[in-house]
Amino acid sequence: SSSSSSSSSASVAISASAAQFQEDLTFSPPDTFDAGEISEQLCTDAAAKMKRVMVPVPDYVSDTGYVGISFIRWEASPSAKSAKTLPLLLVHGFDSSALEYRRLGPQLASLGIDVYCVDLLGWGYTQLDEVNSFSAKAKVEALKGFWESVGDNGEVVVGGASLGGAATIEFAAQNLCRTETDEDGEETSSGFVRGTVLIDAQGFVDGIGPMSFLPAPLARAGIKVLKSVPLRDSANQMSYYDPSTYATEDALKVGRMHCLRDGWEDGMLSFMQSGGFRPKEKVPLIDVPTLVLWGRQDGILDGEEFANKFVNGMPNARLEWIEECGHVPHLEQPELTAKSIEAFLREEGVRPLKNASAQSAAGIFDGLFNFLN
């Protein structure tokens, strides 16, 4: 594909810790306002920030060894006069997109947190053509390739909402930050995930049930229902504590817009036939600090059952309830959700350890080159 932009090449020349990534220059962000007829300003703003980057994946995912992964970055506000936190990588829910974080992203950035909201391969605005697999495994591989390309495998806290929680658990379990000391007292470290944030997360149901065993024609019929307005509307109504305020026509359109892309149906079929995520046995392996956030009135995943299961099943997790809130705290109570996440990121167990000064220098150069370009 295209060569790297001069700004990222230049910043890499100055600081090796600034990740060099290859932007997909064929990508146009979704036109949510005109084509999508979505009036919410935060959605327009989020869509305008969306980029797509070519990330490395195994050959079984793509013959070229790369796929285009879309993401939105909200940079920490320079006016937030506070110590640097680790960046936050956020993963959206089932068949959704990074636009799901249109309200939370700006709130976190204003509190001084660098946020990357990434689309899972096959959903959102990722590459759909010339991809061989959209399985759960391929989605996690692409997420890994994304953080290697864009985050330079730097230390990070990773979070996910709903089914994005399952992806987060699988991704984190493979990449937990580990420091070991040898006989000579030399420290070696591996992995980069320093913490996780689970928002009304799906972590205790493996696979996708009978849908994965349906013959393709029947599965396709089911997939068509998934993008239908009545089904989306009903899911929308169930997602909120206060549906009359939040389960709007706009909300429905944001959640459905990516389903209208060519290739979405094939991608969904590939995911269904792969059998989905299998997070259940990996939950106890996540021994880094974990914040479990749950909408008190979640009508989709009951918090009394599932939130407590995380706390009891993970070595280092704590639970915070978000009051007057359904299944999507990041959409229904973004300010409260942002404050809880900020407090967590400022705790001692998840403060930056390595190369903090190099990374902040890289950030300054990045900003300078973006300005010059």
Sequence and secondary structure as in RCSB ss.txt:
>XXXX:A:sequence
SSSSSSSSSASVAISASAAQFQEDLTFSPPDTFDAGEISEQLCTDAAAKMKRVMVPVPDYVSDTGYVGISFIRWE
ASPSAKSAKTLPLLLVHGFDSSALEYRRLGPQLASLGIDVYCVDLLGWGYTQLDEVNSFSAKAKVEALKGFWESV
GDNGEVVVGGASLGGAATIEFAAQNLCRTETDEDGEETSSGFVRGTVLIDAQGFVDGIGPMSFLPAPLARAGIKV
LKSVPLRDSANQMSYYDPSTYATEDALKVGRMHCLRDGWEDGMLSFMQSGGFRPKEKVPLIDVPTLVLWGRQDGI
LDGEEFANKFVNGMPNARLEWIEECGHVPHLEQPELTAKSIEAFLREEGVRPLKNASAQSAAGIFDGLFNFLN
>XXXX:A:secstr
     HHHHHHHHH TTS   EE TT     TTTTS    HHHHHHHHH EEEEEE  TTT TTSEEEEEEEEE 
  TT  S     EEEE  TT  GGGGTTHHHHHHHTT  EEEE  TTSTT   TT S  SHHHHHHHHHHHHHHH
STT  EEEEEETHHHHHHHHHHHHSB EEEE TTS EEEE  EEEEEEES   S  S GGGGGS HHHHHHHHHH
HTSHHHHHHHHHHH SSHHHHS HHHHHHHHGGGGSTTHHHHHHHHHHHT    GGGGGG  S EEEEEETT SS
S HHHHHHHHHHHSTTEEEEEESS  S HHHHSHHHHHHHHHHHHTSGGGS  SSHHHHHHHHHHHHHHHHH 
